[in-house]
Amino acid sequence: MVKKYDYLVVGAGLFGAVFAHEAAQRGKRVKVIEKRGHVAGNIYTKEMAGIQVHQYGAHIFHTSDREIWDYVNQFAEFNRYTNSPVANYHGEMYNLPFNMNTFNKLWGVRTPQEAAAKIQEQRDAAKLKGQPRNLEEQAITLIGTDIYQKLIKGYTEKQWGQRATDLPAFIIRRLPVRFTYDNNYFNDTYQGIPIGGYTQIVEKMLDHPEIDVETNVDFFAHKQDYLKGYPKIIFTGMIDQFFDYQLGELAYRSLRFETETLATDNYQGNAVINYTDAETPYTRIIEHKHFEFGKGDPDKTVVTKEYPAAWKRGDEPYYPVNNQENNALYKQYAKLASQEGHVIFGGRLGQYRYYDMHQVIHAALVTVEAELGVDKAGR
């Protein structure tokens, strides 16, 4: 019975779901297995008190790629949500990304010229020489010492579990800095939240007569049987785990979530508030109803505190730690992967890189084209 399938997809997250959907559209039979009790991976949303709750952290879809935007809109209608997070530093509230509202609150400046002069003054005072050697030097080069100390240092060190001077500069190199009064975090053309949540997107992708889905299934419990029984496997789990960590462990960061329903209509006034001081143990509080402009029970709200955590085997890996050492180790695993003739590795964990949702979809479609070619619609 196993051999009736053309593909086994390990993981029902976004990468696996896109591949399974596109393969089925091309007449392939696909088996999808997922270790969690639900599909949709980390973009899974669940309704609570009439509110779509992002179970694994805030997810805002954004892209400037019209083809990707059109693709995802096949599966859900998106609202006009704009990501405008706020930072809380010991009770002082600042707009993110760093813009003229931030600079005015911090320094009292009113024009872009005044703000740029203040940042340059702080750069000069720091007396940095040459190319930034670490995250701290990169942040000061971009935005000065005041913003680094209040809005970057504590948050970043909590997030990564390391001192900013030990983190690579590239982590913060794309930090949005604007000399306008614009609180939109992203520069992308298209942005929004799916009305009715993200889970429906993956459910619709997998709703095809050529796709069979099983949840609560651990690939590693019967790994050898799967490898022998399926002609092709799409693996979206941890690449080092697939190879039994034989070259060593790649580093990951994990997260812990505390979600509660509160008897109030509006807890914090914004979907996401980052806590940037070092003393607060969580990095942010998410109030989910603000993703949908206050929809849901008018007498209740659902909030989630997000705690960064060290990763160990058995924990959920959320972020690859893409420093020089880990990237070098990943290249060794990628070489092993290239020798696995009938296994394709994909997604954030399979390819050991940080992906936004639109990048996951793009990577999956690239894999589909390489493996199966374009479909009748020209994709």
SULRAFEN-V588750 format. One record per residue. RES is the residue in three letters. PHI is phi in degrees with one decimal (none if undefined). OMEGA is omega as a letter, one per 30 degrees, with the letter a starting at -180 (NA if undefined). D_CENTER is the distance of its C-alpha to the mean C-alpha in whole Angstrom. Layout:
BEGIN
RES:PHI:OMEGA:D_CENTER + RES:PHI:OMEGA:D_CENTER
END
This chain:
BEGIN
MET:none:a:36 + VAL:-59.7:a:33 + LYS:-73.0:l:35 + LYS:-73.1:a:34 + TYR:-90.0:l:31 + ASP:-85.5:a:30 + TYR:-139.2:l:26 + LEU:-108.0:l:24 + VAL:-105.0:a:21 + VAL:-98.1:a:19 + GLY:111.3:a:16 + ALA:-101.3:l:16 + GLY:-81.0:a:12 + LEU:-66.4:l:11 + PHE:-62.1:a:13 + GLY:-62.3:a:16 + ALA:-68.0:l:16 + VAL:-63.1:a:17 + PHE:-61.8:a:19 + ALA:-60.3:a:21 + HIS:-60.8:a:21 + GLU:-68.8:l:23 + ALA:-64.5:l:25 + ALA:-63.6:l:26 + GLN:-61.3:l:27 + ARG:-97.1:l:29 + GLY:88.5:l:31 + LYS:-88.3:l:29 + ARG:-92.5:a:29 + VAL:-130.8:l:26 + LYS:-105.9:l:25 + VAL:-115.7:l:22 + ILE:-119.9:a:22 + GLU:-139.7:a:19 + LYS:-73.4:l:19 + ARG:-77.9:a:18 + GLY:-86.5:a:20 + HIS:-151.6:l:18 + VAL:-88.5:l:16 + ALA:90.9:l:13 + GLY:55.4:a:11 + ASN:-77.5:l:8 + ILE:-93.7:a:9 + TYR:-57.8:l:12 + THR:-122.8:a:14 + LYS:-135.6:a:18 + GLU:-79.1:l:21 + MET:-137.1:a:22 + ALA:52.3:l:25 + GLY:74.9:a:24 + ILE:-115.8:l:21 + GLN:-78.9:a:18 + VAL:-96.6:l:16 + HIS:-80.2:a:12 + GLN:-67.2:a:13 + TYR:-122.1:l:9 + GLY:97.4:a:8 + ALA:-66.2:l:8 + HIS:-128.7:l:7 + ILE:-116.2:a:9 + PHE:-78.1:l:10 + HIS:-151.3:l:11 + THR:-165.2:l:13 + SER:-107.4:a:17 + ASP:-90.8:a:18 + ARG:-62.0:l:20 + GLU:-65.7:l:20 + ILE:-67.7:l:17 + TRP:-61.0:l:17 + ASP:-63.7:a:20 + TYR:-62.2:a:19 + VAL:-71.0:l:16 + ASN:-73.5:l:19 + GLN:-65.0:a:21 + PHE:-108.8:l:20 + ALA:-165.7:l:19 + GLU:-92.0:a:21 + PHE:-103.6:l:18 + ASN:-85.1:a:19 + ARG:-102.1:a:20 + TYR:-58.1:l:17 + THR:-116.8:a:17 + ASN:-73.1:a:14 + SER:-136.8:a:17 + PRO:-68.4:l:16 + VAL:-125.3:l:18 + ALA:-105.9:l:19 + ASN:-113.6:l:22 + TYR:-116.7:a:24 + HIS:50.7:l:27 + GLY:90.3:l:27 + GLU:-84.9:a:27 + MET:-106.8:a:25 + TYR:-132.0:l:23 + ASN:-76.5:l:21 + LEU:-122.4:f:18 + PRO:-68.0:a:17 + PHE:-67.2:a:21 + ASN:-145.8:a:23 + MET:-63.7:l:27 + ASN:-63.5:l:26 + THR:-63.9:a:25 + PHE:-65.5:l:28 + ASN:-64.4:l:30 + LYS:-64.1:a:29 + LEU:-79.4:a:29 + TRP:-119.2:a:32 + GLY:79.7:l:34 + VAL:-73.2:a:34 + ARG:-123.1:a:34 + THR:-120.2:l:34 + PRO:-56.9:a:32 + GLN:-64.8:l:34 + GLU:-65.3:a:35 + ALA:-66.1:l:31 + ALA:-62.6:l:31 + ALA:-65.9:l:34 + LYS:-65.7:l:33 + ILE:-63.5:l:30 + GLN:-63.5:l:32 + GLU:-58.7:a:35 + GLN:-75.2:l:32 + ARG:-60.8:a:31 + ASP:-61.7:a:35 + ALA:-65.6:l:36 + ALA:-72.9:l:33 + LYS:54.4:l:35 + LEU:-77.5:a:32 + LYS:-125.2:l:33 + GLY:71.6:l:32 + GLN:-72.0:l:28 + PRO:-56.0:a:26 + ARG:-93.8:a:26 + ASN:-156.2:a:23 + LEU:-62.1:a:20 + GLU:-59.5:a:23 + GLU:-65.0:l:25 + GLN:-64.6:a:23 + ALA:-65.1:l:22 + ILE:-64.2:l:25 + THR:-61.2:a:26 + LEU:-76.8:a:24 + ILE:-137.9:l:24 + GLY:88.0:a:27 + THR:-79.3:a:28 + ASP:-60.9:a:28 + ILE:-67.3:l:24 + TYR:-58.7:a:23 + GLN:-67.2:a:25 + LYS:-87.8:a:24 + LEU:-116.9:a:20 + ILE:-119.4:a:19 + LYS:-55.9:a:21 + GLY:-63.4:a:20 + TYR:-61.3:a:17 + THR:-67.0:a:16 + GLU:-68.2:l:18 + LYS:-66.5:a:17 + GLN:-61.0:a:13 + TRP:-102.3:l:15 + GLY:67.9:l:18 + GLN:-141.1:l:20 + ARG:-69.2:a:22 + ALA:-60.4:l:21 + THR:-72.6:l:24 + ASP:-100.8:a:23 + LEU:-94.3:a:19 + PRO:-69.1:a:19 + ALA:-63.0:a:20 + PHE:-64.3:a:17 + ILE:-56.3:a:14 + ILE:-114.6:a:16 + ARG:-64.9:a:17 + ARG:-95.8:a:15 + LEU:-55.0:l:16 + PRO:-68.7:l:17 + VAL:-131.4:a:21 + ARG:-128.4:l:23 + PHE:-99.9:l:27 + THR:-135.6:l:27 + TYR:-89.5:a:26 + ASP:-129.3:a:23 + ASN:-93.0:l:20 + ASN:-71.7:a:18 + TYR:-67.1:a:15 + PHE:-96.7:l:14 + ASN:-93.6:a:17 + ASP:-70.5:a:16 + THR:-69.1:a:19 + TYR:-117.4:a:17 + GLN:-159.9:l:15 + GLY:168.4:l:15 + ILE:-121.9:l:14 + PRO:-66.3:l:16 + ILE:-67.0:a:19 + GLY:95.5:l:20 + GLY:91.9:a:16 + TYR:-83.9:a:13 + THR:-56.6:a:15 + GLN:-57.9:a:18 + ILE:-61.5:a:16 + VAL:-70.4:l:16 + GLU:-59.6:l:19 + LYS:-70.2:l:21 + MET:-60.3:a:20 + LEU:-90.7:a:21 + ASP:-83.9:a:24 + HIS:-149.0:a:27 + PRO:-61.9:l:30 + GLU:-92.5:a:29 + ILE:-118.2:l:26 + ASP:-114.6:a:27 + VAL:-121.7:l:24 + GLU:-129.1:l:24 + THR:-102.5:a:22 + ASN:57.2:l:23 + VAL:-120.8:l:24 + ASP:-96.7:l:23 + PHE:-53.9:a:23 + PHE:-75.0:l:25 + ALA:-69.0:a:27 + HIS:-138.8:a:29 + LYS:-54.9:a:27 + GLN:-65.2:l:31 + ASP:-63.6:l:32 + TYR:-64.4:a:29 + LEU:-63.0:a:29 + LYS:-80.8:a:33 + GLY:-91.6:a:32 + TYR:-121.6:a:30 + PRO:-66.4:l:31 + LYS:-142.8:l:27 + ILE:-127.7:l:24 + ILE:-103.0:a:20 + PHE:-109.2:a:19 + THR:-114.6:l:15 + GLY:-87.3:a:15 + MET:-72.2:a:16 + ILE:-66.2:l:18 + ASP:-71.4:l:20 + GLN:-66.9:l:21 + PHE:-54.7:a:22 + PHE:-96.1:l:24 + ASP:56.3:l:25 + TYR:55.5:a:24 + GLN:-65.2:l:27 + LEU:-100.6:a:26 + GLY:113.8:a:25 + GLU:-84.4:l:21 + LEU:-75.3:a:18 + ALA:-93.4:l:17 + TYR:-135.6:l:13 + ARG:-113.5:l:12 + SER:-111.7:l:12 + LEU:-139.2:l:12 + ARG:-127.9:a:15 + PHE:-119.6:l:15 + GLU:-118.0:a:18 + THR:-113.2:l:19 + GLU:-144.5:l:22 + THR:-95.7:a:24 + LEU:-114.0:a:26 + ALA:-87.2:l:30 + THR:-152.0:a:29 + ASP:-79.1:a:28 + ASN:-149.6:a:26 + TYR:-84.0:a:25 + GLN:-131.9:l:23 + GLY:80.3:a:23 + ASN:-155.4:a:20 + ALA:-65.2:a:16 + VAL:-133.5:l:15 + ILE:-124.2:l:17 + ASN:-86.2:l:16 + TYR:-105.7:a:19 + THR:-96.9:l:19 + ASP:-80.4:a:22 + ALA:-76.1:a:23 + GLU:-77.3:l:25 + THR:-69.2:a:22 + PRO:-72.2:l:21 + TYR:-96.4:a:17 + THR:-92.1:a:15 + ARG:-161.0:l:15 + ILE:-118.2:l:16 + ILE:-107.5:l:15 + GLU:-110.7:a:18 + HIS:-68.0:a:17 + LYS:-66.4:a:20 + HIS:-74.2:l:19 + PHE:-66.7:a:16 + GLU:-120.3:l:19 + PHE:57.4:l:22 + GLY:85.1:l:24 + LYS:-65.4:l:24 + GLY:107.9:a:25 + ASP:-58.0:a:28 + PRO:-69.3:a:29 + ASP:-106.1:a:30 + LYS:-139.2:l:27 + THR:-144.3:l:24 + VAL:-119.7:a:21 + VAL:-123.7:l:19 + THR:-130.2:l:16 + LYS:-93.1:a:16 + GLU:-112.5:a:14 + TYR:-109.8:l:15 + PRO:-71.1:a:14 + ALA:-148.8:l:16 + ALA:-65.8:l:17 + TRP:-101.7:l:17 + LYS:-139.1:a:20 + ARG:-55.2:a:20 + GLY:100.1:l:20 + ASP:-82.1:l:17 + GLU:-80.7:l:14 + PRO:-88.0:a:12 + TYR:-104.4:a:8 + TYR:-127.3:l:8 + PRO:-71.2:l:11 + VAL:-97.1:a:13 + ASN:-85.2:l:14 + ASN:-88.2:a:18 + GLN:-61.2:a:21 + GLU:-64.0:a:22 + ASN:-69.6:l:19 + ASN:-63.6:l:19 + ALA:-66.6:l:22 + LEU:-66.6:l:22 + TYR:-60.6:l:19 + LYS:-58.7:l:22 + GLN:-67.9:l:25 + TYR:-67.1:l:22 + ALA:-62.3:l:22 + LYS:-65.6:l:26 + LEU:-61.1:a:26 + ALA:-61.9:a:24 + SER:-65.7:l:26 + GLN:-91.8:l:29 + GLU:-85.6:a:27 + GLY:-56.8:a:29 + HIS:-114.6:l:28 + VAL:-119.9:l:24 + ILE:-111.8:a:21 + PHE:-100.4:a:18 + GLY:-146.7:l:15 + GLY:86.2:a:11 + ARG:-60.4:a:9 + LEU:-87.7:l:12 + GLY:-70.5:l:14 + GLN:-111.0:l:14 + TYR:46.1:l:13 + ARG:-153.4:l:10 + TYR:-79.1:l:7 + TYR:-119.8:l:6 + ASP:-79.2:a:5 + MET:-59.7:a:7 + HIS:-65.8:l:10 + GLN:-72.3:l:10 + VAL:-62.2:l:10 + ILE:-61.3:l:12 + HIS:-60.5:a:14 + ALA:-62.1:l:14 + ALA:-65.3:l:15 + LEU:-67.4:l:18 + VAL:-62.6:l:19 + THR:-63.9:l:20 + VAL:-59.4:a:22 + GLU:-64.1:l:24 + ALA:-65.2:a:25 + GLU:-86.2:a:25 + LEU:-125.6:a:27 + GLY:79.5:a:28 + VAL:-77.9:l:28 + ASP:-94.0:a:28 + LYS:-65.0:l:31 + ALA:-81.9:l:29 + GLY:92.2:l:29 + ARG:-75.8:NA:25
END
